[in-house]
Amino acid sequence: MVEAFSKVSEASKLLLEKGLCASTAVECLSMVGHAMGVDRAYIFENRTQQTYGRFVTDLRYAWAEPPTASALANPVLRAFSFRDFAPGWVDMLEAGMVVACPTRDAPPMMRDLLERQGTQSILLCPVNPSRQQWWGVTVFEDCHRPRAWKPEEVSLLKSLARAVSASVRHGQMRSSLDQVRTSLRAAVSRTPASGH
């Protein structure tokens, strides 16, 4: 557990320094996933689908321990209707709770999806940049055994989800500041020069 704690700390620092992007996310998932002995790790992002106005979740970043197949190519995990597959899990994640169980205990549609991917156990931690925003979820999968997640494992993986949350929050603040800066520049450039 000492190595896992160290890797979660290292990943948290990396996320805060470099922000959440493809290279940083995969490096962090790899470090932590390897240290925790999981086979796959993901970061999903929630969004509202433009066409239908419904809530969907997209797989953004993924890591898999070779020879385990990555789920990045799985089209089901793009514009994924989480609520259709596991409505109770969505309610728990929205409330800031962790979901951890062997695949056999998952809701029927989710169980079918996980079984097709070879997943035997799953742990999901919500990514909440603020109390009012459920941004997404970090996911960890064991493909070798129906793992009973230990409290210290859950705690460490929650810490990684909090680091992702902080990175998302910082990215949102930077984006807001950039928009304000751009608006101010535009306003200043439109202001006529004073004749004094």
C-alpha positions in Angstrom: 0.0 0.0 0.0 3.0 2.3 0.6 3.8 2.2 -3.2 0.2 2.9 -4.1 0.0 5.8 -1.7 3.2 7.2 -3.2 1.9 6.8 -6.8 -1.4 8.5 -5.9 0.5 11.4 -4.4 2.7 11.6 -7.5 -0.3 11.5 -9.8 -2.1 14.2 -7.8 0.9 16.5 -8.1 1.2 15.9 -11.8 -2.5 16.6 -12.4 -2.3 19.9 -10.5 0.9 21.0 -12.2 0.2 20.0 -15.8 -3.6 19.8 -15.9 -5.9 17.1 -17.2 -4.9 16.3 -20.7 -4.4 13.0 -22.6 -0.7 12.5 -21.7 -1.1 13.5 -18.1 -4.3 11.4 -17.6 -2.8 8.3 -19.1 0.4 8.6 -17.1 -1.5 9.1 -13.9 -3.9 6.2 -14.6 -0.9 4.0 -15.5 1.1 4.8 -12.3 -1.9 4.3 -10.0 -3.4 1.4 -11.8 -0.1 -0.5 -11.9 0.6 0.2 -8.2 -3.0 -0.9 -7.2 -2.8 -4.1 -9.3 -5.8 -3.3 -11.4 -6.1 -4.2 -15.1 -7.8 -1.1 -16.5 -8.4 2.4 -15.4 -10.5 5.2 -17.0 -11.7 8.7 -16.8 -15.2 9.4 -18.1 -16.7 12.8 -18.6 -20.4 13.6 -18.4 -22.2 15.9 -20.9 -25.7 16.7 -22.2 -26.2 15.3 -25.7 -26.9 18.2 -28.0 -29.4 16.3 -30.3 -31.6 14.8 -27.6 -30.7 16.9 -24.6 -30.1 13.8 -22.5 -27.3 13.0 -20.1 -24.5 10.8 -21.5 -21.0 9.9 -20.4 -17.9 9.7 -22.7 -14.8 7.6 -22.1 -12.0 10.3 -22.3 -8.9 8.6 -21.1 -7.9 5.0 -20.6 -5.1 2.8 -19.5 -4.8 -1.0 -19.6 -2.1 -3.3 -18.2 -0.8 -5.5 -21.0 -2.0 -7.9 -22.2 -5.5 -6.7 -21.1 -7.3 -5.0 -24.0 -8.0 -1.3 -23.7 -11.7 -0.2 -23.9 -10.8 3.0 -25.9 -12.0 1.4 -29.1 -15.3 0.2 -27.6 -18.0 2.4 -29.4 -20.5 1.6 -26.6 -18.4 3.8 -24.2 -18.9 6.9 -26.4 -22.1 8.8 -25.6 -22.8 6.1 -23.1 -26.1 6.3 -21.3 -25.0 5.5 -17.8 -28.5 5.9 -16.4 -29.9 3.2 -18.8 -27.2 0.7 -17.7 -27.0 1.4 -14.0 -29.5 4.0 -12.7 -28.8 3.2 -9.0 -25.1 3.7 -9.6 -25.8 7.1 -11.2 -27.8 8.2 -8.2 -24.9 7.1 -5.9 -22.2 8.8 -8.0 -24.3 12.1 -8.2 -24.5 12.0 -4.4 -20.7 11.8 -4.2 -20.6 8.1 -3.2 -18.3 5.4 -4.5 -19.6 2.3 -6.2 -17.5 -0.9 -5.7 -18.6 -4.5 -6.5 -17.8 -7.7 -8.3 -19.4 -7.8 -11.8 -21.9 -10.5 -10.7 -23.5 -7.9 -8.4 -23.8 -5.1 -11.0 -27.2 -4.2 -12.5 -28.2 -6.5 -15.4 -27.3 -4.3 -18.4 -24.1 -3.1 -16.7 -23.2 -6.7 -15.7 -23.6 -7.8 -19.4 -21.3 -5.0 -20.6 -18.7 -5.7 -18.0 -18.7 -9.4 -18.7 -18.2 -8.8 -22.4 -15.1 -6.7 -21.5 -13.8 -9.5 -19.2 -14.2 -7.3 -16.1 -14.6 -9.3 -12.8 -14.7 -6.4 -10.4 -15.2 -2.6 -10.7 -14.7 0.5 -8.6 -16.1 3.9 -9.6 -15.3 7.2 -7.9 -17.2 10.4 -8.8 -15.3 13.4 -10.1 -16.9 16.5 -8.5 -15.1 19.8 -9.2 -17.7 21.5 -7.0 -20.6 20.4 -4.8 -23.1 21.3 -7.5 -21.2 19.6 -10.4 -20.8 15.9 -11.0 -18.3 16.1 -13.9 -17.6 12.5 -14.4 -16.1 9.4 -12.9 -12.8 7.5 -12.5 -13.1 3.8 -13.0 -10.8 0.9 -12.0 -11.3 -2.7 -13.1 -9.9 -6.0 -12.1 -10.1 -8.6 -14.9 -8.6 -11.5 -12.9 -10.8 -11.9 -9.9 -14.0 -10.7 -8.3 -12.0 -8.4 -6.0 -13.4 -7.3 -2.7 -12.1 -3.7 -2.6 -10.3 -3.0 0.7 -11.2 0.3 2.5 -7.6 1.6 2.0 -7.8 0.9 -1.7 -11.1 2.8 -1.9 -9.6 5.6 0.0 -6.6 5.9 -2.3 -8.6 5.7 -5.5 -11.0 8.4 -4.0 -7.9 10.6 -3.5 -7.0 10.2 -7.2 -10.6 11.2 -8.2 -10.3 14.3 -5.9 -7.1 15.2 -7.7 -8.8 14.8 -11.1 -11.6 17.0 -9.6 -9.1 19.7 -8.6 -7.5 19.6 -12.0 -10.8 20.0 -13.7 -11.7 22.9 -11.4 -8.4 24.7 -12.1 -8.9 24.2 -15.8 -12.4 25.7 -15.6 -11.1 28.7 -13.6 -8.3 29.2 -16.1 -10.9 29.1 -18.9 -13.2 31.6 -17.1 -10.2 34.0 -16.5 -9.2 33.7 -20.2 -12.8 34.6 -21.3 -12.8 37.6 -18.9 -9.4 38.7 -20.2 -10.6 38.4 -23.8 -13.8 40.4 -23.1 -11.9 43.1 -21.3 -9.4 43.4 -24.2 -12.3 43.6 -26.7 -14.0 46.3 -24.6 -10.8 48.3 -24.3 -10.1 48.1 -28.0 -13.7 49.4 -28.7 -13.4 52.3 -26.3 -12.5 55.5 -28.3 -9.3 57.2 -27.2 -9.8 60.3 -25.0 -9.1 63.6 -26.7 -7.4 65.1 -23.6 
